[in-house]
Amino acid sequence: MDDLLADFVAETREMLQAIEGEIVAWEADPADRERLDAIFRFVHTVKGNCGFFDFPRLERLSHAAESALSEVRAGRRRASSTLVTAVLAVIDRITDMIEAIDAGEELPEGGDDMLIDALEPGRDEPDSEMIQAGEQTSPRAARTGNTRSIRLPVELLDRVMSGVSDMVLARNELARRLRDHGADPALQAPFERLSTILDEVREGATRMRMQRLEHLFGALPRMVRDLSAELGKQVMIDLEGGDVELDREMIESVRDPLTHILRNAVDHGVEPPAERLAAGKREIGIIAVSARRTGNRITIAVSDDGRGIALDKLAKKAVAAGVASAADVAAMTGEQKLDLIFAPGLSTADTVSQVSGRGVGMDVVRANVEKFGGSVSVSSKEGRGTIVFLHLPLTLSIVEGLTVKVGPHTLGLPRSYIVEIARSVSRSVEVDRLGDGIFLTFRGERVPCLDLAEVLGLEEKVDLDRATFVFLRLVSGDLFALAVDRVLDNEDFVLKPLSPALEAIGLYGGTALLDDGKPILKIDVPRLADAYGLASHTRIRTTIQERSAEASAPVEHAVVFTSFAGRRRAIRMAPIRHIHTLPVSAIEPTEAGMLATVDGAILPLLGTEGGTFTNETITALRLGDGEVELLYAVAGIVDSVELPGPVVPLEGEDTLEGTALIDGAIVGVIDAHGLFARYGRTAMPAQRPTCRLPGSDPWVASFLEPLIRSAGYDVLGDSDGCAADITVTLDTAEEPGGAAAAVVRLRSRPEGAEHDPESIYRYDREGLLSALARVRTGAR
């Protein structure tokens, strides 16, 4: 019975999440019979289950709601705002009772009779207009049927996902060992099949943790309805993208930030009806919530058509609150002023209400979203409205990060905090020790620095004269640096919980396994900053000096691409001469490396390491220094970008000059100088054999010449004076004049000619190609 009761509670909760939005939508469109039927089925199901479990109060409430809805379905009663409010009140009471049942507590006392009385027909307000069902709305698309499902404990799903992740890491390690030791080719096909199956299993396990955003959106219409009624406003909500799927943990994490953004939009985004009419707007305000997936990220946009954000007013409040000085505000751009909305203690509301106005919220929203690897941005136009964008990762269990080396240890840093990487040998970094502290002067700004070896308690500290500095920016805007021995690579960390002993240290935010099976610890950047007093909670930093310094720096462009090894790489634009699409047949492996024929020249082909040609063509960058040229193969072109800063040198990679931070990711930059030093050479002309064809027959131009050219020959005509390697004649033509290295004769009939038994029928393709190859070999 306990299991059945748990199923009843879980099923009722799921229906409750979806039904509130259906009721609010039904109120806006009383003729929508499908929504009315869905609501009726819900209360009918609850009533039947309550009778089975002996919950008489729950059964009585659901029965009363069922009866009222049944009257509406039968056409004997009109749907009204009063009836919708009464049904919502009953559903609220059912929700409270379900929570009490789940907690093993007594059901809430009293109030049932008043709720049931509110459902009676006499409570409806009269209305002279008849609602014509089916005439006021367009036909609605049929709802899809329910899919078969089972209920599983969340802990079991987590264990499955953890096991699949371990198998993927083991697969990657096995692949690396097979490459290093030269595996038997007979093992390659079974391994690739196993790898494909494992990828499918991983995708399925990941999807088990995913939920549709409609579970998050379900409660939003009711919240907007109640809040707008409380504030005396008329607001409608439009939801789009409920079919987008997100990790269940991410849905729970984003619920509170999204709720706060919506409350702000209703309270001091959308104007009161009279103010909207005076501004020439509709009396009813619209809030739109949309979601879309782009790659491995989800973007949720919350927009309203309200009054927007007055930037000058916001800037004055920032000065009054001590968030920024008058001089700082005067030098700010519009984007920087808008970013003040996230400052602690700052609000755009004129008065403090029960809903908002205390200046506590948007800073917490940004902090909570960035805590799990997301970001928040705002766009607003005064008098027209505001849009808040939430950019979220698909899952909390996989985090983009950077691996660094400190002494013998490899550690992970979350990439969302990293803004730049610099070497101590760079002229742009000055290192100073003041007492026990380390300070860097970087881009005209004084930045505190922590020696990560010292933080970890290692005996041998990082050599600051040869160190690499990773600059991190906190949610508060504070910037600090970590000194490490060297930067290794960017990775996707599959995070696992810490053991209690490591959790107690307060420095780490999870463990992960690299592709080679080695475990690493991920640094918890906010807790590290708090422990050393580097995080400020009372101010935000402006970036005016930093932006002006960047503006004065010369702009250099690069092409970002995906290599055949699956890595994201970049190469400076200067040496790129052309982007070719080459047939795989034009590539020839040699002992010295790959060669490719392009535009009549043979060039070295680089970049094919770690991959195989699965398509008939490949994309190659043609690089040149003015004298010599070479080709660099890529799996796909991503984009052309501006290099945001200096390239940080990278040790141990001969093909890379260093790394750069591009669109928040660490990207390796190809060392074009080194490529030309090792592989550059003058292009060798690709000598194609020549074949002379008769020009008097139209069949030659239509059929024979295309075949000869596709076979790899340059075609010469009768008037060309140079010698040809091979001459092709027809039985209707005269014998060729002059000397020819070899002659192939074609006849017009399938049967052979007695006087010329070696001639070939003109439509015998294979025979012609074989003859060309044979006589060319003889000519040599």
MOBELGI-V729826 format. One record per run of one state. SS is the DSSP state (helix for helix, strand for strand, loop for the rest). FROM is the first residue (numbers start at 1). LEN is the number of residues. If there is no record, write none. Layout:
# MOBELGI-V729826
SS FROM LEN
SS FROM LEN
This chain:
# MOBELGI-V729826
loop 1 1
helix 2 27
loop 29 4
helix 33 21
loop 54 2
helix 56 18
loop 74 7
helix 81 23
loop 104 8
helix 112 7
loop 119 2
helix 121 3
loop 124 30
helix 154 28
loop 182 3
helix 185 24
loop 209 1
strand 210 3
loop 213 1
helix 214 4
loop 218 2
helix 220 12
loop 232 3
strand 235 6
loop 241 4
strand 245 3
helix 248 21
loop 269 4
helix 273 6
loop 279 6
strand 285 10
loop 295 2
strand 297 8
loop 305 6
helix 311 10
loop 321 5
helix 326 6
loop 332 2
helix 334 9
loop 343 19
helix 362 10
loop 372 3
strand 375 7
loop 382 3
strand 385 9
loop 394 4
strand 398 9
loop 407 2
strand 409 6
helix 415 3
strand 418 6
loop 424 5
strand 429 6
loop 435 2
strand 437 6
loop 443 2
strand 445 7
helix 452 5
loop 457 11
strand 468 6
loop 474 5
strand 479 6
loop 485 1
strand 486 9
loop 495 1
strand 496 1
loop 497 3
helix 500 6
loop 506 2
strand 508 6
loop 514 5
strand 519 5
loop 524 1
helix 525 7
loop 532 12
helix 544 9
loop 553 4
strand 557 6
loop 563 5
strand 568 5
loop 573 3
strand 576 8
helix 584 3
strand 587 4
loop 591 2
strand 593 6
loop 599 2
strand 601 6
loop 607 10
strand 617 8
loop 625 4
strand 629 6
loop 635 1
strand 636 7
loop 643 5
strand 648 1
loop 649 7
strand 656 7
loop 663 2
strand 665 6
loop 671 1
helix 672 8
loop 680 1
strand 681 1
loop 682 2
strand 684 2
loop 686 4
strand 690 4
loop 694 4
helix 698 13
loop 711 3
strand 714 3
loop 717 9
strand 726 5
loop 731 12
strand 743 5
loop 748 5
strand 753 1
loop 754 2
strand 756 1
loop 757 3
strand 760 2
loop 762 3
helix 765 15
loop 780 1
